[in-house]
């Protein structure tokens, strides 16, 4: 993960994501009305959008859910992503601990955790 930038304005939250994949920077930005879990959701959406840019034609990534939980090690984010290819559909789940930083960082890390090995396989095809 190369970077996550969160911008909060009254009533809105925006997240810019930069992911480094094989020397290529994949960037995306998401924005939505502010709410209790809006930052986590928009960060995960932006990360999925960045991942889409590296996917081969005919491959679709859909974020089903991004949720934060309190676990014994602290806050964590879990993501559920559906990948559709000409060969079929797969459900991917990723997770990441907050590690004392913003949960938006953990949301992006959870998306990367879910798709990392799968994306490498898709790009080799």
ABEGO torsion letter per residue (X at the ends): XAEBBBBBBBGBBBBBBBBBBGGBBBBBBBBBBBBAAAAAAAAAAAAAAAAAAABBBGBBBBBABBBBBBBAAEBBBBBBBBBBBAAEBBBBBBBBBAGGBBAAAAAAAAAAAAAAAAAAAAAAX
